[in-house]
């Protein structure tokens, strides 16, 4: 058994955690999360603006495909400038085969990008809606992000662009 003199000499708050440490730890974690969130590039995809089509033919003049040129507007929602270095689309019946890139987009700024779109089946491609995937380069490195749709843009529908271009 421990004598009572020993208990009297012990500091009862010695093992207690100071009330300020949880506050300091909370502030540090909040700053780390905010900084990390700020590193994520956020790109908004507006409705496609214009479209035009051209037929692709071989050396003998035989038509074997068609490429649509579509102009899309992308806005940088991040707090730092980014560079768009590549574009792709997650779709089964059409793909992006070229883009007018690289393009620097300032923080909060917008840029129009011409995308060259080729499709395997006009009818099936007109039924698809797919997000644009952009390769982004920034001061901290690079990332691949899906451009989110602008809230008032009812969805970027590729089929509308195919109809406008005469698909």
C-alpha positions as CSV (number, residue, x, y, z in Angstrom):
1,X,0.0,0.0,0.0
2,X,1.1,3.6,-0.8
3,X,1.5,5.8,2.2
4,X,-0.7,9.0,2.3
5,X,2.3,11.2,2.4
6,X,3.2,10.1,-1.1
7,X,-0.3,10.9,-2.4
8,X,-0.2,14.3,-0.8
9,X,3.1,15.1,-2.7
10,X,1.7,14.0,-6.1
11,X,0.4,16.7,-8.5
12,X,-3.2,15.7,-9.4
13,X,-3.0,17.6,-12.7
14,X,0.3,16.2,-13.8
15,X,-1.2,13.7,-16.2
16,X,-3.9,16.0,-17.4
17,X,-3.7,17.4,-20.9
18,X,-3.7,21.1,-21.1
19,X,-6.8,22.6,-22.5
20,X,-4.9,24.6,-25.2
21,X,-3.3,21.6,-26.9
22,X,-6.6,20.3,-28.5
23,X,-7.3,23.8,-29.8
24,X,-3.8,24.1,-31.3
25,X,-4.0,20.7,-32.9
26,X,-7.5,21.5,-34.3
27,X,-6.2,24.8,-35.8
28,X,-3.2,23.0,-37.4
29,X,-5.4,20.3,-38.9
30,X,-7.8,22.8,-40.3
31,X,-5.0,24.7,-41.9
32,X,-3.6,21.6,-43.4
33,X,-6.9,20.5,-44.8
34,X,-7.6,24.0,-46.2
35,X,-4.2,24.1,-47.9
36,X,-4.6,20.6,-49.3
37,X,-8.1,21.5,-50.6
38,X,-6.7,24.6,-52.3
39,X,-4.2,22.4,-54.2
40,X,-7.0,20.5,-56.0
41,X,-7.6,22.1,-59.4
42,X,-11.3,22.8,-60.0
43,X,-12.4,23.4,-63.6
44,X,-15.9,24.2,-64.7
45,X,-17.1,23.1,-68.1
46,X,-19.6,25.5,-69.8
47,X,-22.0,24.5,-72.6
48,X,-20.2,24.0,-75.9
49,X,-20.3,27.1,-78.0
50,X,-19.8,26.2,-81.7
51,X,-19.4,23.2,-83.9
52,X,-18.3,22.5,-87.4
53,X,-17.6,19.3,-89.3
54,X,-15.2,18.1,-92.0
55,X,-14.9,14.8,-93.8
56,X,-11.7,12.8,-93.5
57,X,-10.6,11.2,-96.8
58,X,-7.6,9.2,-97.9
59,X,-5.2,9.9,-100.7
60,X,-7.7,8.7,-103.3
61,X,-10.5,10.9,-102.1
62,X,-12.5,8.2,-100.4
63,X,-14.3,9.4,-97.3
64,X,-13.7,7.2,-94.3
65,X,-14.6,9.3,-91.4
66,X,-15.6,12.6,-90.0
67,X,-14.0,15.0,-87.4
68,X,-16.1,17.6,-85.7
69,X,-14.4,20.8,-84.3
70,X,-16.1,21.9,-81.2
71,X,-15.3,24.9,-79.1
72,X,-15.8,24.5,-75.4
73,X,-15.2,27.0,-72.6
74,X,-13.4,26.0,-69.4
75,X,-13.1,28.1,-66.2
76,X,-10.4,27.8,-63.6
77,X,-12.1,27.8,-60.2
78,X,-8.8,27.4,-58.3
79,X,-6.9,30.1,-56.5
80,X,-3.8,29.8,-58.7
81,X,-3.1,29.7,-62.5
82,X,-3.1,26.4,-64.3
83,X,-2.1,25.1,-67.7
84,X,-4.3,22.8,-69.6
85,X,-2.0,20.3,-71.3
86,X,-4.3,17.5,-72.6
87,X,-8.0,16.6,-73.1
88,X,-9.9,13.3,-73.4
89,X,-13.5,12.1,-73.0
90,X,-15.0,9.1,-71.3
91,X,-17.3,7.9,-74.0
92,X,-17.7,4.7,-75.9
93,X,-18.7,5.9,-79.3
94,X,-16.6,9.1,-79.7
95,X,-13.2,10.4,-78.7
96,X,-11.1,13.6,-78.6
97,X,-8.4,13.2,-81.2
98,X,-6.9,16.7,-80.9
99,X,-7.1,19.9,-78.9
100,X,-5.7,23.4,-79.2
101,X,-3.5,22.9,-76.1
102,X,-1.5,23.8,-74.0
103,X,-3.4,26.9,-72.7
104,X,-2.7,28.9,-69.5
105,X,-5.8,29.7,-67.5
106,X,-5.4,32.4,-64.8
107,X,-7.1,32.0,-61.4
108,X,-10.8,32.6,-61.9
109,X,-10.3,33.0,-65.6
110,X,-11.9,31.3,-68.6
111,X,-10.5,29.9,-71.9
112,X,-12.1,28.6,-75.0
113,X,-10.6,25.4,-76.4
114,X,-11.2,23.8,-79.7
115,X,-11.6,20.0,-79.4
116,X,-11.4,17.7,-82.4
117,X,-13.9,14.9,-81.9
118,X,-14.0,11.7,-84.0
119,X,-16.8,9.1,-83.5
120,X,-17.3,5.6,-84.6
121,X,-21.1,5.7,-84.9
122,X,-22.9,9.0,-85.4
123,X,-26.2,7.6,-84.0
124,X,-24.7,6.0,-80.9
125,X,-22.5,9.0,-80.2
126,X,-25.5,11.4,-80.3
127,X,-27.0,9.5,-77.4
128,X,-24.0,9.8,-75.1
129,X,-23.2,12.4,-72.6
130,X,-19.7,12.3,-71.2
131,X,-17.4,14.4,-69.0
132,X,-14.3,16.1,-70.5
133,X,-11.1,14.9,-68.7
134,X,-8.3,17.5,-68.6
135,X,-4.6,17.1,-67.9
136,X,-3.7,20.0,-65.7
137,X,-0.2,21.4,-64.8
138,X,0.3,23.8,-61.9
139,X,3.1,25.1,-59.8
140,X,3.0,22.0,-57.5
141,X,2.8,19.4,-60.2
142,X,0.2,17.8,-62.5
143,X,-3.2,16.1,-62.2
144,X,-6.0,14.7,-64.3
145,X,-9.4,16.1,-63.5
146,X,-12.9,15.8,-64.8
147,X,-14.4,19.2,-65.7
148,X,-17.5,19.7,-63.7
149,X,-20.6,21.1,-65.4
150,X,-21.6,24.7,-64.8
151,X,-24.7,24.9,-62.6
152,X,-26.8,26.8,-65.1
153,X,-25.7,24.8,-68.0
154,X,-28.3,21.9,-67.9
155,X,-25.5,19.5,-68.8
156,X,-22.9,19.6,-71.6
157,X,-24.6,17.3,-74.1
158,X,-22.4,16.1,-76.9
159,X,-25.4,15.0,-78.8
160,X,-26.6,18.6,-79.2
161,X,-23.2,19.4,-80.7
162,X,-23.4,16.5,-83.0
163,X,-26.8,17.6,-84.2
164,X,-25.6,21.2,-84.8
165,X,-22.7,19.9,-86.9
166,X,-25.0,17.8,-89.0
167,X,-24.3,14.3,-87.6
